[in-house]
Amino acid sequence: MMKFISSLVLISLLTACSIEPKPIEYGTDTCHYCRMTIVDKIHAAEIVTDKGKVFKFDAAECLLNYKSELESTESYLFLTNTFDKPSQLVSMNEAHYLISEELPSPMGAFLTAFESEKQIVKVHKDKGGIIFSFSELEEKFNK
């Protein structure tokens, strides 16, 4: 019986600390960085720590600006919504990014994420701007 109770406690602890994104409640949640209400379903972003803590942002640029404040001893999951799949969080490492003055974002960086490389090429041809990878964006925002 004691083994059974110990197993239940262990399972509860492991599931309580799961590293999973939490849905963004548009119109209710506020940006952890700038404190604005998150309403834009294309530009919202999220960080999940290895301890399961979630930070929500109204735009990827807020996440990138906040990223320098994170402790290097933890692991993080960086997620963003995209132009081609609004309201659906995807890994920022796998997304493609376009900075174009033809595509405004909530904080004025004109930064938009795309899940599909084909889609970003199409929009870039139409709207102009500069395409970035996540690592290139990190460098740009760390300057």
C-alpha positions as CSV (number, residue, x, y, z in Angstrom):
1,M,0.0,0.0,0.0
2,M,2.8,2.4,0.9
3,K,4.5,1.7,-2.5
4,F,1.2,2.6,-4.2
5,I,0.9,5.9,-2.4
6,S,4.5,6.7,-3.1
7,S,3.9,6.0,-6.8
8,L,0.8,8.3,-6.8
9,V,2.8,11.1,-5.2
10,L,5.6,10.7,-7.7
11,I,3.2,10.7,-10.7
12,S,1.5,13.8,-9.3
13,L,4.8,15.7,-8.9
14,L,5.9,14.8,-12.4
15,T,2.7,15.8,-14.1
16,A,2.4,19.0,-12.1
17,C,5.8,20.1,-13.4
18,S,5.2,19.3,-17.1
19,I,6.9,21.6,-19.6
20,E,4.0,22.4,-21.9
21,P,2.7,25.7,-23.3
22,K,-0.4,27.1,-21.9
23,P,-3.1,28.5,-24.2
24,I,-3.0,32.3,-24.4
25,E,-6.3,33.9,-23.3
26,Y,-6.6,36.7,-25.8
27,G,-8.1,39.9,-24.4
28,T,-7.4,38.7,-20.8
29,D,-3.7,37.7,-20.5
30,T,-1.1,40.5,-20.3
31,C,2.4,40.6,-21.7
32,H,5.1,39.7,-19.1
33,Y,7.4,42.3,-20.6
34,C,5.3,45.4,-21.5
35,R,2.1,44.6,-19.5
36,M,-0.1,45.3,-22.5
37,T,-3.2,43.0,-23.0
38,I,-2.5,40.2,-25.5
39,V,-5.0,40.5,-28.3
40,D,-3.1,39.8,-31.6
41,K,-3.4,36.2,-32.6
42,I,-0.6,36.4,-35.2
43,H,2.2,37.9,-33.0
44,A,1.8,36.5,-29.5
45,A,4.6,34.4,-28.0
46,E,5.4,32.4,-24.9
47,I,8.3,31.1,-22.8
48,V,8.0,27.9,-20.8
49,T,10.8,27.2,-18.2
50,D,12.1,23.7,-17.4
51,K,10.2,24.1,-14.1
52,G,6.9,24.6,-16.0
53,K,6.6,28.3,-15.4
54,V,5.0,30.1,-18.4
55,F,5.6,33.7,-19.5
56,K,3.3,35.2,-22.1
57,F,4.1,38.0,-24.5
58,D,2.0,40.1,-26.9
59,A,4.7,40.0,-29.5
60,A,7.9,38.1,-30.3
61,E,9.9,41.3,-29.9
62,C,8.8,41.5,-26.3
63,L,9.9,37.9,-25.7
64,L,13.3,38.7,-27.4
65,N,13.8,41.8,-25.2
66,Y,12.9,39.9,-22.1
67,K,15.1,36.9,-23.0
68,S,18.3,38.6,-21.7
69,E,16.8,38.6,-18.2
70,L,16.4,34.8,-18.1
71,E,18.8,32.8,-15.9
72,S,21.3,30.7,-17.9
73,T,21.0,27.8,-15.4
74,E,17.5,26.9,-16.7
75,S,16.3,25.4,-20.0
76,Y,13.6,27.2,-21.9
77,L,11.0,26.5,-24.6
78,F,10.5,29.5,-26.8
79,L,7.2,29.6,-28.8
80,T,5.5,32.0,-31.1
81,N,2.3,32.3,-33.1
82,T,2.7,32.6,-36.8
83,F,1.2,34.5,-39.8
84,D,0.2,31.3,-41.5
85,K,-1.2,29.6,-38.3
86,P,-2.6,32.3,-36.0
87,S,-3.3,31.3,-32.4
88,Q,-1.1,28.2,-32.8
89,L,2.2,28.2,-30.9
90,V,5.2,26.8,-32.7
91,S,8.9,26.5,-31.7
92,M,10.7,29.7,-32.3
93,N,13.7,27.7,-33.4
94,E,11.7,26.2,-36.3
95,A,9.9,29.3,-37.4
96,H,11.1,31.8,-40.0
97,Y,10.9,35.6,-39.4
98,L,10.3,38.6,-41.6
99,I,10.8,42.2,-40.6
100,S,8.8,44.3,-43.0
101,E,7.3,47.8,-42.6
102,E,4.3,46.4,-44.6
103,L,3.5,44.0,-41.7
104,P,3.0,45.9,-38.4
105,S,3.4,44.1,-35.1
106,P,2.1,45.2,-31.7
107,M,5.3,46.8,-30.4
108,G,6.4,48.4,-33.7
109,A,9.3,46.1,-34.6
110,F,7.4,45.0,-37.8
111,L,8.4,41.4,-36.8
112,T,6.2,38.5,-38.0
113,A,6.9,34.8,-37.7
114,F,6.0,32.2,-40.3
115,E,5.9,28.4,-39.9
116,S,6.2,27.7,-43.6
117,E,9.3,28.7,-45.5
118,K,7.2,28.7,-48.7
119,Q,4.8,31.2,-47.1
120,I,7.5,33.6,-45.9
121,V,9.1,33.6,-49.4
122,K,5.7,34.5,-50.9
123,V,5.0,37.2,-48.4
124,H,8.5,38.6,-48.6
125,K,8.1,38.9,-52.4
126,D,4.9,40.9,-51.9
127,K,5.8,43.0,-48.8
128,G,9.6,43.2,-48.9
129,G,11.7,43.4,-45.8
130,I,14.4,41.1,-44.4
131,I,14.2,37.4,-43.6
132,F,15.8,36.1,-40.4
133,S,16.3,32.8,-38.6
134,F,15.8,32.6,-34.8
135,S,19.5,32.8,-34.1
136,E,19.9,35.8,-36.4
137,L,16.9,37.5,-34.6
138,E,18.6,36.8,-31.2
139,E,21.7,38.5,-32.4
140,K,19.8,41.5,-33.7
141,F,17.9,42.0,-30.4
142,N,20.9,41.5,-28.2
143,K,22.7,44.5,-29.7
